[in-house]
Amino acid sequence: MELRGTTIVAVRKNGKTAIAGDGQVTAGQSTIMKSNAVKVRRIYEDKVVIGFAGSVADAFSLSERFEEMLRKFSGNLMRSAVELAQLWRTDKIGHKLDAMLIVADEHEMFLVDGCGDVIEPELDVCAIGSGGNFALSAARALIKNTDMTAREIAVESIRIAGEICVFTNGNVTVEEV
């Protein structure tokens, strides 16, 4: 049985970055297994926020490996993301991991995808997961057309995605750096 249902969005505005995620985990096409999962968390002495989509076990494995890289490279987010991507591509086990990450600190934000790519988002907004495109669209519109904070935009984007995507709910976890 395939487990699905994650929406993660990251927004940077006025020197703040917020990453928000919904709480839904869906089995197949019709069963909500959990409505309050936490897919956004702080790591590396609370200096880095990470949001993950995909297989939960794989996402936890990747977040642990990413935190190891942060320790190895003294918190350098870009270097850690690139090293994780290289490890992901060359590791016989790691390249089979089915997950995506959004990582951010107070200065930078990156999406690390399932192919081991590191992408710095345009327009200070990125999103992943089954409702990611809905949240991305909402966040881009809100960042351009409102005075909302990064946190407010991230939360509202998840809520909007939850109104459209059956694999996304309005139970939002948000962290800000």
Backbone bond lengths (Angstrom), bond angles and torsions (degrees), N, CA, C in turn:
res aa  C-N    CA-C-N  psi(-1)  N-CA   C-N-CA  omega(-1)  CA-C   N-CA-C  phi
1 M - - - 1.454 - - 1.524 108.76 -
2 E 1.321 116.93 126.28 1.460 122.63 -178.48 1.525 110.44 -81.83
3 L 1.337 116.67 128.04 1.458 121.66 175.60 1.521 108.40 -95.25
4 R 1.347 115.98 128.78 1.456 121.77 -177.87 1.510 109.12 -135.38
5 G 1.303 114.48 175.76 1.447 119.38 168.36 1.503 114.86 105.96
6 T 1.299 115.69 79.12 1.454 121.26 175.85 1.515 108.54 -145.50
7 T 1.302 116.23 139.70 1.460 120.77 168.91 1.521 107.38 -134.49
8 I 1.308 115.23 124.37 1.463 122.79 177.58 1.522 107.18 -125.69
9 V 1.339 116.86 134.69 1.458 121.25 176.78 1.532 108.72 -134.84
10 A 1.325 115.58 142.28 1.463 121.71 176.77 1.521 108.93 -123.82
11 V 1.327 115.87 136.58 1.460 122.21 -177.80 1.522 108.59 -135.15
12 R 1.349 115.87 131.20 1.465 121.19 174.40 1.517 107.55 -115.65
13 K 1.339 115.30 126.87 1.462 119.69 178.83 1.532 108.63 -154.97
14 N 1.313 116.02 135.38 1.466 122.60 177.07 1.530 112.52 50.85
15 G 1.318 116.09 44.00 1.456 120.76 175.20 1.521 115.52 78.67
16 K 1.302 118.32 4.78 1.470 122.53 178.14 1.520 109.11 -119.23
17 T 1.322 115.92 143.09 1.458 121.34 174.23 1.515 108.34 -122.23
18 A 1.328 115.65 130.62 1.467 122.06 176.99 1.520 108.33 -120.48
19 I 1.320 115.37 134.57 1.458 121.75 172.03 1.518 106.69 -117.00
20 A 1.330 115.32 127.68 1.459 121.27 -179.44 1.523 109.54 -125.48
21 G 1.325 115.27 148.83 1.456 120.83 177.16 1.511 110.68 -142.38
22 D 1.310 115.55 150.56 1.458 119.67 176.38 1.520 109.45 -82.44
23 G 1.329 116.30 176.64 1.463 120.14 -175.16 1.509 115.66 -111.20
24 Q 1.330 118.54 8.85 1.468 120.24 -171.82 1.521 112.99 -90.51
25 V 1.322 115.32 135.25 1.457 123.12 169.44 1.523 105.90 -122.24
26 T 1.325 116.23 124.22 1.456 122.06 -173.97 1.527 109.90 -116.89
27 A 1.330 116.60 136.57 1.461 122.32 174.70 1.514 108.17 -102.41
28 G 1.335 116.28 123.96 1.456 119.93 -178.92 1.516 110.83 64.22
29 Q 1.313 115.45 -144.48 1.457 121.12 -176.83 1.523 113.30 -103.20
30 S 1.346 117.66 -3.12 1.462 116.55 -169.18 1.522 116.94 -140.91
31 T 1.319 119.17 -1.72 1.457 119.35 -175.21 1.524 111.66 -121.68
32 I 1.327 116.43 123.00 1.460 120.77 173.72 1.518 106.67 -85.73
33 M 1.334 115.67 115.09 1.465 121.46 -178.69 1.530 111.79 -82.60
34 K 1.324 115.62 -32.27 1.460 120.76 -177.49 1.512 108.17 -156.98
35 S 1.326 116.32 141.48 1.466 119.00 -178.54 1.521 113.20 -112.35
36 N 1.334 117.92 -5.91 1.462 119.88 -176.01 1.528 112.98 -127.66
37 A 1.321 117.19 35.35 1.461 120.81 176.43 1.530 109.53 -66.77
38 V 1.314 116.52 147.87 1.470 122.06 178.51 1.525 107.52 -108.52
39 K 1.333 115.95 115.42 1.458 122.14 -175.51 1.516 112.25 -116.85
40 V 1.325 116.37 8.46 1.461 123.02 177.45 1.516 106.59 -128.21
41 R 1.330 116.54 132.60 1.457 118.64 179.07 1.524 111.00 -154.56
42 R 1.321 113.86 165.05 1.462 121.62 177.22 1.522 108.90 -95.00
43 I 1.337 115.35 142.26 1.460 121.02 175.63 1.523 108.30 -137.33
44 Y 1.307 116.20 177.87 1.454 124.18 176.62 1.536 111.44 49.60
45 E 1.320 113.92 68.65 1.471 122.05 177.58 1.528 112.18 56.62
46 D 1.331 117.06 34.18 1.470 124.55 179.45 1.521 113.75 64.26
47 K 1.332 118.20 17.41 1.462 121.86 -179.22 1.523 112.84 -93.05
48 V 1.329 116.89 -14.39 1.459 122.17 -176.15 1.524 108.18 -127.45
49 V 1.339 115.38 138.58 1.456 121.08 175.07 1.522 107.45 -111.78
50 I 1.320 115.03 139.30 1.452 121.21 -178.54 1.519 109.59 -132.38
51 G 1.315 116.09 139.22 1.461 122.59 173.91 1.515 107.82 -126.12
52 F 1.329 117.45 140.81 1.450 118.93 -176.01 1.519 112.26 -133.89
53 A 1.335 113.96 149.87 1.459 122.34 176.82 1.525 107.64 -134.15
54 G 1.311 115.91 154.54 1.457 121.38 179.89 1.504 109.88 111.96
55 S 1.296 115.62 -157.92 1.456 121.68 178.83 1.526 109.25 -60.60
56 V 1.322 116.76 128.87 1.467 120.63 -176.75 1.517 111.22 -61.33
57 A 1.323 117.66 -46.64 1.462 120.41 -179.27 1.530 110.54 -61.65
58 D 1.325 116.43 -42.65 1.462 119.98 178.85 1.517 111.33 -65.90
59 A 1.326 116.81 -40.28 1.462 120.71 179.27 1.523 111.21 -63.35
60 F 1.329 117.53 -42.26 1.462 119.94 177.47 1.522 110.90 -64.63
61 S 1.326 116.95 -39.90 1.455 120.70 177.78 1.525 110.68 -61.36
62 L 1.337 116.25 -45.04 1.463 119.83 179.31 1.519 112.07 -66.09
63 S 1.328 117.18 -40.39 1.462 118.78 -179.73 1.529 110.43 -65.92
64 E 1.329 117.13 -36.09 1.473 119.57 176.11 1.523 111.00 -65.44
65 R 1.329 116.55 -42.76 1.469 120.09 178.09 1.535 110.70 -64.98
66 F 1.322 116.00 -38.35 1.463 119.31 178.61 1.527 110.57 -64.56
67 E 1.322 116.93 -42.08 1.456 119.36 178.95 1.529 110.84 -64.78
68 E 1.325 117.90 -35.18 1.467 120.77 174.22 1.525 110.54 -60.49
69 M 1.327 116.07 -41.73 1.469 120.22 178.47 1.532 110.77 -64.86
70 L 1.323 117.27 -40.06 1.468 120.14 177.45 1.529 110.67 -59.72
71 R 1.318 116.35 -42.35 1.473 119.34 177.87 1.525 110.42 -65.37
72 K 1.327 116.10 -42.54 1.467 120.96 -178.47 1.525 111.49 -62.95
73 F 1.341 117.03 -37.37 1.463 121.51 -175.55 1.526 112.34 -109.59
74 S 1.313 116.97 29.36 1.470 124.45 172.82 1.528 113.48 51.03
75 G 1.338 116.37 40.23 1.453 120.76 174.88 1.515 115.26 83.10
76 N 1.329 118.61 5.96 1.464 121.63 178.70 1.528 108.25 -70.83
77 L 1.329 115.93 106.06 1.460 121.67 -172.22 1.525 112.16 -63.99
78 M 1.331 117.44 -48.33 1.464 119.91 -178.21 1.525 111.29 -62.82
79 R 1.299 116.66 -48.30 1.478 120.24 -179.39 1.515 110.64 -60.70
80 S 1.331 116.73 -41.35 1.460 121.09 179.82 1.521 111.28 -65.20
81 A 1.334 117.10 -40.66 1.470 121.11 179.26 1.529 110.66 -66.17
82 V 1.319 116.90 -42.75 1.467 120.63 179.81 1.529 110.38 -65.70
83 E 1.316 116.85 -43.58 1.465 120.13 179.04 1.531 111.10 -63.78
84 L 1.340 117.05 -39.94 1.462 120.36 176.53 1.521 110.05 -62.24
85 A 1.333 117.20 -43.44 1.464 120.97 179.58 1.526 110.90 -62.01
86 Q 1.328 117.22 -41.84 1.461 120.41 177.99 1.525 110.95 -64.47
87 L 1.323 116.58 -43.17 1.457 120.88 177.17 1.526 110.45 -61.97
88 W 1.337 115.30 -43.05 1.461 121.73 -179.59 1.535 110.28 -57.73
89 R 1.322 116.71 -43.17 1.466 120.99 -177.04 1.520 113.23 -72.43
90 T 1.329 117.60 -31.33 1.459 120.13 -172.94 1.522 114.10 -101.30
91 D 1.317 118.61 -19.17 1.462 122.64 -178.25 1.524 109.80 -73.61
92 K 1.328 116.88 129.72 1.464 120.62 -178.31 1.521 112.52 -62.97
93 I 1.303 117.74 -30.61 1.460 121.22 177.28 1.522 109.85 -91.67
94 G 1.315 117.14 -44.89 1.457 122.05 -174.46 1.509 114.87 -60.50
95 H 1.337 117.81 -34.72 1.463 118.39 -177.39 1.519 112.40 -69.40
96 K 1.307 117.28 -10.03 1.464 120.92 177.56 1.525 112.64 -96.11
97 L 1.326 117.13 0.00 1.455 120.25 -179.46 1.522 110.28 -70.78
98 D 1.334 115.27 134.10 1.464 121.84 -175.91 1.525 108.93 -106.00
99 A 1.330 116.42 83.89 1.462 120.61 -178.73 1.520 109.90 -160.31
100 M 1.342 114.53 161.24 1.456 122.47 174.01 1.519 107.35 -133.21
101 L 1.317 115.97 150.25 1.458 121.46 -179.50 1.516 110.34 -128.21
102 I 1.340 115.43 146.17 1.461 121.82 162.52 1.517 104.88 -115.93
103 V 1.318 116.47 128.58 1.460 121.69 -178.99 1.520 109.08 -125.91
104 A 1.327 116.49 142.89 1.466 120.12 -179.57 1.517 110.59 -151.45
105 D 1.333 114.67 146.09 1.459 121.07 167.78 1.527 106.25 -124.73
106 E 1.309 117.49 -164.47 1.463 118.94 -175.58 1.525 113.40 -70.55
107 H 1.356 118.02 -12.31 1.466 120.45 -176.41 1.526 114.89 -117.34
108 E 1.323 117.45 -29.34 1.459 120.73 -171.22 1.529 111.39 -134.63
109 M 1.344 114.43 161.56 1.460 121.66 176.85 1.526 107.65 -146.27
110 F 1.356 116.42 135.17 1.454 121.13 -179.53 1.523 110.39 -140.02
111 L 1.322 114.23 150.66 1.453 122.23 169.95 1.518 106.06 -106.99
112 V 1.323 116.81 127.64 1.462 122.03 175.74 1.522 105.58 -111.53
113 D 1.353 116.48 114.85 1.459 118.86 -171.47 1.521 112.58 -98.50
114 G 1.328 114.86 177.93 1.457 122.44 -174.78 1.513 114.63 -66.15
115 C 1.330 117.74 -12.05 1.463 121.23 177.10 1.524 111.33 -95.10
116 G 1.319 116.91 -1.18 1.447 120.65 -177.52 1.513 112.82 85.59
117 D 1.329 117.73 20.06 1.457 121.53 176.95 1.517 110.56 -87.33
118 V 1.324 116.22 148.57 1.452 122.57 174.47 1.524 107.05 -114.19
119 I 1.325 116.32 120.44 1.461 121.04 -174.16 1.517 109.42 -123.46
120 E 1.328 116.24 124.57 1.459 120.95 172.41 1.524 106.67 -89.79
121 P 1.329 117.46 119.17 1.469 119.38 -171.72 1.523 113.02 -70.02
122 E 1.334 113.84 150.38 1.457 121.30 171.95 1.520 109.12 -80.64
123 L 1.284 116.09 155.41 1.466 123.00 172.65 1.519 113.72 59.22
124 D 1.327 117.56 19.61 1.468 122.78 175.59 1.521 113.74 59.31
125 V 1.325 117.41 30.06 1.458 122.31 178.78 1.523 108.78 -142.57
126 C 1.333 117.85 137.20 1.451 121.17 169.76 1.520 109.07 -150.32
127 A 1.326 116.20 161.11 1.459 121.13 -178.77 1.516 109.72 -153.62
128 I 1.324 115.64 152.50 1.462 122.62 178.66 1.517 109.16 -138.83
129 G 1.314 115.22 167.16 1.457 121.09 175.42 1.513 112.43 98.62
130 S 1.321 114.69 179.82 1.464 120.54 -174.54 1.518 112.84 -62.98
131 G 1.313 118.50 -31.87 1.455 121.93 177.23 1.514 112.69 -103.49
132 G 1.325 116.17 13.85 1.454 121.12 -175.04 1.515 114.68 -59.15
133 N 1.316 117.45 -42.28 1.472 119.14 -179.01 1.524 111.95 -67.61
134 F 1.334 116.98 -34.30 1.464 119.70 176.45 1.529 110.41 -66.47
135 A 1.334 116.34 -45.84 1.462 120.80 179.56 1.518 111.31 -65.42
136 L 1.329 117.14 -39.07 1.459 121.61 178.49 1.523 110.70 -61.49
137 S 1.322 117.23 -46.08 1.463 121.32 178.85 1.518 111.30 -61.02
138 A 1.326 115.96 -45.23 1.468 119.90 -179.99 1.523 110.42 -63.07
139 A 1.329 116.52 -45.08 1.467 120.18 -177.73 1.522 111.50 -64.01
140 R 1.330 117.22 -41.12 1.470 119.60 178.36 1.520 111.48 -62.59
141 A 1.311 116.63 -41.24 1.469 119.53 178.69 1.522 110.82 -66.60
142 L 1.316 116.62 -43.20 1.468 120.26 -177.68 1.529 112.29 -68.62
143 I 1.326 117.27 -38.40 1.469 119.61 -178.42 1.530 110.82 -66.95
144 K 1.333 117.02 -32.43 1.469 121.31 -179.12 1.523 113.37 -83.55
145 N 1.325 117.12 -27.51 1.458 119.52 -167.27 1.523 115.86 -120.89
146 T 1.332 117.54 9.56 1.465 119.40 179.12 1.522 109.98 -138.13
147 D 1.300 115.40 170.29 1.460 122.37 173.67 1.525 111.23 -100.21
148 M 1.319 117.50 14.01 1.462 121.74 -178.80 1.529 110.45 -62.69
149 T 1.336 115.80 151.59 1.462 121.43 176.13 1.522 109.75 -76.19
150 A 1.329 115.73 168.50 1.467 120.75 176.67 1.528 110.31 -56.49
151 R 1.307 117.06 -44.86 1.468 121.80 -179.99 1.526 111.30 -61.60
152 E 1.323 116.83 -46.66 1.468 120.89 -179.72 1.530 111.41 -62.92
153 I 1.325 116.60 -40.56 1.460 120.71 179.11 1.524 110.43 -65.39
154 A 1.324 117.40 -44.78 1.468 120.68 -179.56 1.526 111.00 -60.37
155 V 1.328 116.91 -46.38 1.467 120.80 -179.40 1.525 110.74 -64.51
156 E 1.309 117.73 -46.32 1.469 120.78 -178.98 1.528 111.10 -65.41
157 S 1.316 117.53 -34.91 1.461 120.96 178.52 1.525 111.26 -64.40
158 I 1.324 117.08 -40.47 1.472 120.22 176.08 1.524 109.73 -64.84
159 R 1.314 116.96 -43.60 1.471 120.08 179.46 1.530 111.49 -61.04
160 I 1.332 116.79 -42.29 1.466 120.33 177.99 1.525 110.13 -64.21
161 A 1.325 117.59 -45.55 1.469 120.68 177.82 1.525 110.54 -58.23
162 G 1.335 116.76 -38.87 1.460 121.16 179.31 1.519 113.60 -65.05
163 E 1.318 116.76 -23.85 1.464 120.66 177.14 1.531 111.84 -78.96
164 I 1.337 117.02 -16.12 1.458 121.97 -175.93 1.529 112.12 -110.86
165 C 1.316 116.85 -44.07 1.462 122.77 -173.49 1.527 110.29 -93.46
166 V 1.321 117.09 124.81 1.466 120.47 -178.94 1.531 112.34 -71.14
167 F 1.323 117.60 -12.37 1.458 121.38 179.10 1.525 112.76 -97.56
168 T 1.332 117.25 11.52 1.465 122.93 -177.67 1.520 109.14 -129.31
169 N 1.335 116.97 137.88 1.467 119.45 175.14 1.524 110.50 -119.62
170 G 1.309 116.13 177.83 1.462 121.93 -177.09 1.510 113.76 -94.22
171 N 1.323 118.25 12.25 1.461 122.14 177.11 1.526 107.39 -84.08
172 V 1.320 117.66 96.64 1.459 123.11 -167.32 1.526 111.83 -102.64
173 T 1.347 114.49 134.39 1.456 122.80 167.93 1.514 106.49 -110.73
174 V 1.327 116.92 132.53 1.461 119.76 -179.53 1.517 109.47 -137.37
175 E 1.330 114.77 140.15 1.465 122.68 174.81 1.514 107.20 -129.80
176 E 1.329 115.81 147.86 1.471 120.83 -176.00 1.514 110.31 -132.48
177 V 1.336 115.57 140.97 1.476 121.86 172.76 1.510 108.55 -128.10
